[in-house]
Amino acid sequence: MSAPLRWAYALNQWNSPPTAFVRPELQTRALKTISVTGLDAVELQGGSGRWNNLGRPEHILLGHGSVEGFRAFLADSGIRRVSSMTWDPTAPAEEEGGAFRSTSNASDHAAIIEAAIPFVEFLEAIGAETFVVRASESAWRLPNGPSVADVATIMNALGRLCADRGVRLAVDIDCLSAFRPAPLGEALLAETDPATVGLAVDTAEYTVAGHDPVEVLLAHGERIAHVQLKDARAVDSTETYRRPFAESALLQGAADPGMERWFFELGTPGGLVDVPAVLEALRTIGYTGTVVVESDQSPTPATTALLNAWYLRSLGNADFPGGRGR
C-alpha cells in the first residue's frame, strides 16, 4: 500500500490583485480559510515589491522579524508548514533592478543564480521541500523558440543550488511556456540531471496546453517533484499562447470573450481533469511530494477553497484530511 498523499493549498489567488493581500489581517483570513478545509500547509508565490510582501524572503523577514516569527504567524492560523514556493526567474523584480532575464540567454544565468539564492536559503530555513521554477518566459517572447541547451544549463545549476540546501527543484512548464510543445519539454528533461532537477505538473495548465496530466505523471514517474491540482474546461486548440501578450490574450480571455476563465474548481461540471485518475497515478508512481490545491483565477478564492476541499473529501479513496480514507 502506498503512503498517504500529503496536501497543501496555494496562496496565489488571494494575492491577486496585489493590493488585496498586503495587510496581515487579510493574510490571516486566507490562512484560516485554508485551515478550515483541514489543511495545514501552504505554497507561497514569489513576486516583487512591498505589495507582494509574502513573495520575497526579505519582505517576509522584515514583516515578521525572523523565520521563527513567520512560522508563529502561520501557526496562529493553524498552518504548520510551507510546502513550496513558486518563482519566475524571467519576471522583472524591483529588488533586482527591474531587468527582464531569459533562461535561454547564457549571459543572464549568473544574475538568475544570484537572484535565486535568497529564495533557496529561505526555503531551507523554513523547512520547505520544493522550489518551483518556471522553465522559460512565455512563448510569444521567444518567437524562434527557447534554447534547450541554455535552459538545461541554468536548471542544472539551480538544481545543484537547491540540492546543497536540502530543497528539491521542480521545473514548471505552464500553458504559456515556450516549452509547452511536448518534444521541447521532453528534450529539456533529457538534458537535465534527474538527481537534482524534477518536473512540476499543474493538472489544469497541462490540460489547457493539450496534454493529459495522467499520462505525463505515469510517463515521468521518478522525475515528478511537484503537483498542483486544479481543473480546466477547455483546451487552447488555436495556440493563442503564441500571440503577443498571451498573458492577457489567453489567460484573461481577451481572445475569446465567451471564456469566463480557464481554471476552475475540482470536479466542476464540464471539467477535463480526471482528478481520481490523477490521484491514482500519483499512488502508482509512489509520489512522495506534496499535492498543492489551487484557486487560480477564482473570483472568490475562499469559496473555491471550500469547494475544492468538499470535492476531495467526497472521493471515497481520497487521502484528504477528513475524508473517508482508502
N, C-alpha and C positions, 0 to 999 in steps of 0.2 A: 504493500500500500504506500502510495506517495505521501510526502509530508503535506500538511495543510498549506494552502496558499496564504501568503501574507498580504495585507492590504494597506493602502494609504489613499489620501484624497489630494488632488491638486488645488493650489490656491490661485491658479492663473486667472480664472474668470472673475473672481472677486477683485482682482487687480485691474479691472477694465470697466470704465475709463480710469485713467491713472489717479485722478483726484478722489476717487470713491473709496480708496483703501489706505489712506495715509494715517488717519487718526487711530490710536491704539484701541479705542472702544469699538471701531468698525472691524478692526482685525480680530478682536476678541469675539465679536458676534459671529464672524465667519468660522473661527476656530471652534466655538461652542456648537455651532450647527453641525460641523463635521463630527464632533464628539458625540452628539445626539444620535448620529447614524450608527454608532457603535465602533467607529474607527478612532485610532489614537496616534495616527502618523500622517504627516503632510509632505507634499512636494512643493518646494519653493521655485519661483520663476525668476531667473536672472534678468536684470534690467539696468537702468541708469537713472541717476538724479534723485533728488530728495523726494520726488513724487512717487518713487518706487522704493520706499525705504525698507522693504523686505527683499529687494532684489540685488543688493550689493553687500558683501560682508562688512565693509567699513561703515555703512549706514546702520546695519543691524547692531554692530558693536557700539556705535555712537548712541543709538537709541536705547540700548539695554545694558550698556556698561561692560558686558563680557559675554562669553559664550554661556556661562552658567546663568547669567541674568536673562538671556534669551530663552534658555531651557525653562527657567522658572516662569517666564511669561507664557510659554506654551502650556506648561503643566497646570497653570491656573485655570486653563480652559479644557483640561482633560487630554491634552496632546502630549504624548511621551517621547516621540522621536520625529526627526526629519529623515525621510527615506531617501531623498534625492533633490537635485536642483537642475533645472534646465538652463542652457546658456547658448546664445547665438554669437559665435566669435566674429561674424561678419557685420553685426549691427553696431553702429557708432555709439560710443558711450562718452558722455561729457567728462567723466573721470579720467578718460584716456585720450582726451584731445578731440573727440568727436570725429575721428577719421574712419572712413569705410575701409574694411580689410577684406581680403579674399583668401579662403583656404587654398584656392587654385594658384595663388601667387606666392612663390617661394620667398620673395622679399618681404612678405608680411608675416612670415612664420615666427620670427623672433618676437615681434610685438604681440602675436597671439599667445605664445607661451608665457610671456611676461604678464599679460592680462589674466591668464588662467590661474596663475599661481595663488593669488589671494582666495579665489573660489575653492580651489582644491584644499588649501590649508584650512579654510573654514569648515569644509565638509568633513575633513579628518577630525577636527576639533569637536564638531557637533555629533560625530558618530554616524554620519550619513553613509550609505553604501554605494550610491551611484551618482556620477556626473554625466548628465545627458547633454551632449554637444551636437548642435546642428552641423551636418556634413558640409553644407555649402550655402551660399546665398541663393536666392530664388532663380529659377531657370532663365527668366527673361533678362536678368542682369548678366548672363553668360551666353550670348547668342551662339557662340562657337562651341558651347559645351564646357564642362569642367575638365580640369587636368587630373585624371585619376591618380597619376603618379605623385603629383604635388599634394593632393588631398590625403593620400595614403601616408605620405611622409609626415605631415603635421598630425594626423590622427595617431600614428605610431608614437610620435613624440609625446603627445598628450596622454596616450595610454601608459607610457613609462612613467610620466609625471604622476599620474593617478595611482599607479601600482605602488610606487615608492611611498605613497601616503595611505595605503590600505583602502583606496577607493577604486571602484570599477568604472571605466569609461564606457559609455553606451552611445554609439553614433546614431543620430536621429536623421532619418530621411523622410521629410514631410511631403505633403502633396504638392507643394510649390517648388520642391528642391530640384536642382539641376541633376541630381542622381535618381530622380523618380523613375526613368526608364529602367526596367529590370536588368538589362545587361550591364548598365553602368553601376548599379548597386552591387551586383554580383562581382564585378571587376574590383570595386573598392574593397569588398570583403576579402577577395583573393589576395590583395596586396597589403593587407594589414595583418598584424600579429594576433592570432586568435587567443593567445595567452593574456593579452592586455587590452585588446580592442573588441568590445562586444557590440551588439546591434540592439537598438531600441525599436520596438514595434508599437505604433499607435494604431489601434484597430480601425478607427474611422479615417485617419489620414491615408492609410494603405488602401482602404476601400474606395475612397474618393479618387485615388490615383489609379484605380483599376486592378489592384492586386487583392488576392484572397489572403487575409491575415492568418487564417488557419494553415494554409499551405506554406506561408513564409515561416511560421513558427515550427512546423514539422520539418521543413527542409533545412533549417539552420540550428535547431536543437541547442547545442552547447554554446553557440555564439549569442544566444538571446540573453541580454544583460538587463533589459528593462522593458516593461509593458505598460502602456497607457490605454485605458479602456473607455471607449465611448462609441456611440452609434452614428450611422450616416444613412441617408435615404436616397442618395444619388451618386452617380459616378461622373467625373469630369471627362466625358467622352469626346468633347470638342477641343481638348487640350487648351483650355482657357489659361492654364498655368503658364503658358509660353507668351502670353500677351503682356505688353508693357504695364507695369504697376499691377501685376496679378494679385497682389495682396488685397487690393480693393476690387479688382475686376472679377476675381473668383470668390474669395472668402467673404467679401461683403455683399455679394450678389449683384454687383453693378452690371455684369454681363448677362444676367438672367433675372429680370425684375420679379419673376414669379418664384424665385428661390428665396424662401424665407430665411433659411440658414442652412449650412452644410452639416453641422454636427448636432446630434440630438441625444435625448435620454436613452439609457439602455432599455432595450425591449420596446422601443417606440413603434407604433403601427407603421408599417412600410419600411422599417429599419432593415438594412442589408447585412449588418454584422450578426453572425450567429454566435451569441455570447456563450451559450452552453458548450458549443464546439470549441470555442477559444479556450475556455477553462479546461476542457478535457485535453486539448492539445498541450496546454501547459503542464498538466499532470503527466502526460505521456512522455514529454521530454525531460521531466524531472526538474522543472524550473524552480529555482530557489530564491529568486529575487522578489521584489515587491510588485504587486499589481496596483497601479495608480489609476483610480477612477477620476474622470474629469467632467466638468460642467462647461466645457469650452463652447463659447458663443451663446450660452443660455442667457436670456434677458433677466432671468430670476434664478441665479445660481443656488440660492438656499433651497428653493423648491426643487430644482433639478437634483441637488444632492440627496434630498429626502426620497425622491422618486427612484433614483439610482439604487439607493440602499434598499428600498422596498422591493425592487425587482430582483436584486441579487439575493435578498433574504428569501424570496419566494421560490427560488430554484431549489428543487429537492436535493440536489447534490452540490450546492454551493458551499465552499469553505468560507462563509462570510459570517462575521460576528452576529450572533442572534439567530442564525439560520438553523435549519434542521440537520445540518451536517451531511456526511456522506453515508 
